[in-house]
Amino acid sequence: MTNRIEELKSYLPQAEVLKNDISLGKVGWHIHHCFGVMNWAGLSLMRSKPEEFKTTFNLKRAYVFGIGKFPRGKVKVPRNSIQSPDVTLELIEKEIKTAERILEKMEHLPKNSFMKHPIFGEINLKQSKRFIQVHNKHHLKIIRDILR
């Protein structure tokens, strides 16, 4: 996960680059979104009650986690994770600092800490880390395509 986080941060100088034929969001929006999702996931895990976690089978989760990628253009961003298109560097850097603290705390959580994902259902700590990994990979590919 660390390599992808460092790669995301490496694109900060190109935060204002936009290619509408690839994405409606600028590079900075994608960076901000990735760190925002990491923060949401981490805080959800920290607030959960591990004893209440119930493992269930979810076909979409099994497929996405199995192939390690999201099909592009098939899923709309959940309404609660849509941010303003005008994301500033200051806002991104704040999100990054928060994510670094949260990701450190995640390393010490019980394995049945969980978050509720709108498509994948309840996912435990290990699955949440996998979700973050696949999610960041998806947005990094979009960023690379924008910058090509």
C-alpha positions as CSV (number, residue, x, y, z in Angstrom):
1,M,0.0,0.0,0.0
2,T,2.9,2.3,0.8
3,N,4.2,2.4,-2.8
4,R,0.8,3.5,-4.1
5,I,0.5,6.2,-1.5
6,E,3.9,7.6,-2.4
7,E,3.0,7.4,-6.1
8,L,-0.2,9.4,-5.4
9,K,1.8,12.0,-3.5
10,S,4.3,12.2,-6.4
11,Y,1.5,13.5,-8.7
12,L,0.7,16.6,-6.5
13,P,2.7,19.0,-8.9
14,Q,0.3,18.0,-11.7
15,A,-2.9,18.4,-9.5
16,E,-4.4,20.9,-12.0
17,V,-4.1,18.7,-15.1
18,L,-7.5,17.7,-16.6
19,K,-8.4,15.6,-19.6
20,N,-12.2,15.5,-20.0
21,D,-12.0,12.5,-22.4
22,I,-10.4,10.4,-19.6
23,S,-12.1,11.8,-16.5
24,L,-14.2,14.8,-15.4
25,G,-11.9,15.2,-12.3
26,K,-8.5,16.8,-12.3
27,V,-5.5,14.8,-11.1
28,G,-5.8,16.6,-7.7
29,W,-9.4,15.5,-7.4
30,H,-8.4,11.8,-7.8
31,I,-5.6,12.2,-5.3
32,H,-7.9,13.9,-2.8
33,H,-10.6,11.2,-3.4
34,C,-8.1,8.4,-2.7
35,F,-7.0,9.8,0.6
36,G,-10.5,10.7,1.5
37,V,-11.6,7.1,0.9
38,M,-8.6,5.9,3.0
39,N,-9.7,8.2,5.8
40,W,-13.3,7.2,5.6
41,A,-12.4,3.5,5.6
42,G,-9.9,3.9,8.5
43,L,-12.3,5.9,10.7
44,S,-15.1,3.4,10.0
45,L,-12.8,0.5,11.0
46,M,-11.8,2.4,14.2
47,R,-15.5,3.1,15.1
48,S,-16.6,-0.4,14.5
49,K,-17.4,-3.0,17.1
50,P,-15.3,-6.1,16.0
51,E,-17.6,-8.5,18.0
52,E,-20.5,-7.4,15.7
53,F,-18.7,-8.3,12.4
54,K,-20.6,-10.9,10.4
55,T,-18.8,-12.4,7.4
56,T,-21.0,-12.8,4.3
57,F,-20.4,-13.8,0.7
58,N,-20.6,-10.9,-1.8
59,L,-20.2,-11.8,-5.5
60,K,-19.2,-8.3,-6.5
61,R,-16.6,-8.1,-3.8
62,A,-15.2,-11.6,-4.6
63,Y,-14.9,-10.6,-8.3
64,V,-13.3,-7.2,-7.8
65,F,-10.9,-8.4,-5.0
66,G,-10.1,-11.5,-7.1
67,I,-9.2,-9.6,-10.3
68,G,-7.7,-6.7,-8.4
69,K,-9.4,-3.9,-10.3
70,F,-12.6,-2.0,-10.7
71,P,-14.2,-2.0,-14.2
72,R,-13.8,1.6,-15.3
73,G,-17.1,3.5,-15.9
74,K,-19.3,0.7,-14.5
75,V,-19.9,2.2,-11.1
76,K,-20.8,5.7,-10.1
77,V,-19.1,7.3,-7.2
78,P,-21.3,7.0,-4.1
79,R,-23.1,10.3,-3.5
80,N,-21.5,10.8,0.0
81,S,-17.9,10.6,-1.5
82,I,-18.4,13.2,-4.2
83,Q,-16.3,16.2,-3.4
84,S,-16.1,19.6,-4.9
85,P,-14.3,19.7,-8.3
86,D,-12.2,22.6,-7.0
87,V,-9.9,20.7,-4.7
88,T,-6.9,22.9,-3.5
89,L,-3.4,21.6,-2.7
90,E,-3.9,22.7,0.9
91,L,-7.0,20.5,1.1
92,I,-5.2,17.6,-0.5
93,E,-2.2,17.9,1.9
94,K,-4.5,18.0,4.9
95,E,-6.2,14.8,3.7
96,I,-2.8,13.2,3.2
97,K,-1.7,14.0,6.7
98,T,-4.9,12.7,8.2
99,A,-4.6,9.5,6.1
100,E,-1.0,8.9,7.3
101,R,-2.1,9.0,10.9
102,I,-5.2,6.9,10.3
103,L,-3.3,4.2,8.3
104,E,-0.8,3.9,11.1
105,K,-3.6,3.4,13.6
106,M,-5.2,0.8,11.3
107,E,-2.1,-1.4,11.8
108,H,-3.1,-1.9,15.5
109,L,-6.8,-2.7,15.0
110,P,-8.4,-6.1,15.7
111,K,-8.7,-8.3,12.6
112,N,-12.6,-8.2,12.9
113,S,-12.7,-4.4,12.9
114,F,-15.0,-3.6,9.9
115,M,-16.5,-1.0,7.7
116,K,-19.8,-1.0,5.7
117,H,-19.2,-0.5,2.0
118,P,-22.2,0.5,-0.1
119,I,-21.5,-2.2,-2.7
120,F,-19.3,-4.8,-0.9
121,G,-21.2,-4.9,2.4
122,E,-19.4,-5.4,5.7
123,I,-15.7,-6.0,5.1
124,N,-13.2,-6.7,7.8
125,L,-9.7,-5.1,8.3
126,K,-7.9,-7.4,5.8
127,Q,-10.7,-6.9,3.2
128,S,-10.7,-3.1,3.9
129,K,-7.0,-3.0,3.2
130,R,-7.6,-4.9,0.0
131,F,-10.4,-2.5,-1.0
132,I,-8.1,0.5,-0.4
133,Q,-5.3,-1.1,-2.5
134,V,-7.7,-1.9,-5.4
135,H,-9.3,1.5,-5.2
136,N,-6.0,3.4,-5.2
137,K,-4.8,1.3,-8.1
138,H,-7.9,2.2,-10.1
139,H,-7.4,5.9,-9.5
140,L,-3.7,5.8,-10.2
141,K,-4.4,4.2,-13.6
142,I,-6.8,7.1,-14.3
143,I,-4.2,9.7,-13.2
144,R,-1.6,8.0,-15.4
145,D,-4.0,8.1,-18.4
146,I,-4.7,11.8,-17.7
147,L,-1.0,12.6,-17.7
148,R,-0.2,10.6,-20.8
